């Protein structure tokens, strides 16, 4: 689509070179600012080309989200082949660190170098390092390749969410953002099943090889059908960029290199600390304290630097504009993403473990019994999009409703009795919590273009995704600490098991009575862990109130 828009004013800089560079920025941004009265001037993509682009986006979103759950169910097979059991957790963590670290960076780079180039580059990166992962000969190699695969995955997700919004007019945002949650839920639902099937019937290397023949058609479609200057194609005044333009000093000067470095290391340090806290390292360990302290200093330095860049008369474009911190509604959205990341994602890992270790189901059966939660997330998103888009119910009311449903669903799951038989009401509680997660997931993405300046949309969408994954890591660390604090002392005092990580190996060797006692302890631990998700949902409500207006925003 092409935007026929206003010229966004740029502060005048001193000096001939700066003035020329600013004029080029002005031309690049021409058409990127769109007022509500000018929607009729936009040229949208229609027909087969539109649907082919949608298919390419859907494929990449599915694959990059599949990579975590599909690998989790094959970790045993991987360690049997490559050894390195002590570091196996980093096979998952390294992907997440690479993924989370670049989401905002890729979003901002797409503003400078173009959506198509960054999207294609991310797909290529993902394909190359998927192949590298499949060929890894040691655990260290696999961990390194997974980190680079995560960088490609993060870029794909970042650009996919941006392009989805830019493909359609604002009145269709709700519908298309709801589709994101459907793809995300399918990936998380099918991941354990696909991974388990591969691990049981062939080599674990196929979980990475399979990405290649699926991603290549998406790469070809994106290359052929996404317009070169998307989303500015068809705009008469928009100057098409050549390779020379992209490497010109005037373009490179727009990159916020210090901000890019700061946001990368601040995110990685924070996520790495919470990934390992309460697992391999105690909360009081030098590892966790050092990373959290370093992350804190880096985030403060980033805020100071971005304030300077945003307010200075230079061509450099901030990686995280200071405008976000001054925008009460945007801060409410970002806080909601942090607090939603835990309930949405972590529940998909806690419940299958409970079904297997407490109720004695198989991995496949546990995945099937999770369907009530994963299936209603996209349904909740569609429901919210209809209420907000067609019935014009203010999103802030729906966000509060979604948070309340999460609180109710997770609180009910967290207070289930520590029995060894599956209580049938757990499926109803999953539906309630999943419905609330689905409502909030779609609405938060939908609201971003409505509360930010047009020039910040790509970065804001990337920030939303990045903060959601950081929130997931934080809530996971807290809930894991609560779980270990409940389970470990009871296992040691009642059963003499000092290392909970060896429980799955020890249980088959003890009497049935001790097995049942251990399973009841685990049930209590999982219940406490789910109550942490309920607390995270409660905190979403004050975050939502930051978006309150006297006249509520409608979309």
C-alpha angles and dihedrals in degrees: 000000000000126000120220098199150148128285105256109223116246123198113252114249128206122245131047098263094048091048092052091047091050090051089054091050088050091054092046091052092045107116094016093097109075125183121208092251094059101061090108090067094060117107108214127194114251141180127017093345091058093051094045090054089049091052092050091050092047092051094053094044089051095048098047092049092045091060097080103047094037091055096045092066092050100048092103091053091047093052091046088058105034100024114210096121092167091063099038092107089066090065085074099030096051091055091050093047092052090043097049095040097064107035096097092036093055091046092055094042088054088060089056104034100025136265096260097052095049093044093050092045091051092051091050090048091050093049095047095050093042085060090046091052091052090054097045113133099188136036091245091054091050093050092050093046090048090056091055091044086054091054089056091045093050091050091049093050093045095051094040092058091047096047093047090059094044094050095068139040119264094260088063096048092097094054096047097042088052087059089060091062091050091056092044092050093047091052093050091044098047097037098082091042094050093043093048092049092050094046091049098047109028144001121312089237089080091072086071100032091056090063092066103063090041097047097044094068088050089052092050093047092048091049094049103038111028104090115246096243097035123191090020099047114133093025107130096209096046112105112223111233121235125199087261091055091051094055095038118119091243089060097041090049088064091065114101095218097172090046091048092052093045096049091046096052095037091054095043093047093049095045094044091051094052093041091062102030111114092007118065092356132040119240088247094051122118089241096059097037093048094049094045092048092047091048091051092053091046093051090050091048089048092052092049092047095046090050089054094047094046093051099038124096096240136114092242112114116216117244090216108019118225085230088078092063091049092048107087093194093050091050089052090053094049092048089049090052091052092051094042095051093074101048094043099049107022095054087062089061100037098051097051089050090051092049092050104038100032104029097030100234125150122256091255092048090049090053091051092050089055091062095094088064100039096040096054095049093078090039089054089050092052091046091052093047091053093048094045099036105036104022093037095225107166110258092226090066091049092048090055089048091050092050091048091052090050091051091049096045097045093042090054092047091047093055097051113130118260094250126144094227120081109254108223092219090069088080092056090049089052090054092052094049094042092050090054092048091050093051094053097039094062098036095054092056092043093053096053097081090047097055100040137064113264092247090059098049098099094046091044093052090049091049090052092055093043095050091048092058093043089051090051091055092048096048091044091054093048094046091046090052090051090048094050092044089058101037107039100057091045094049090050097045098041103030105018092239108141098176113056091189090070093051095104090055095044100044097070090055097055132074122281091248092056091045091056091047091053092047091053090052090051090049090057091048093051091048091054090047092054091049087062087061089053090054090050088052092050090054090055090071098065088043089055091050088064085071094054118129131183086237104035118233115252126194 
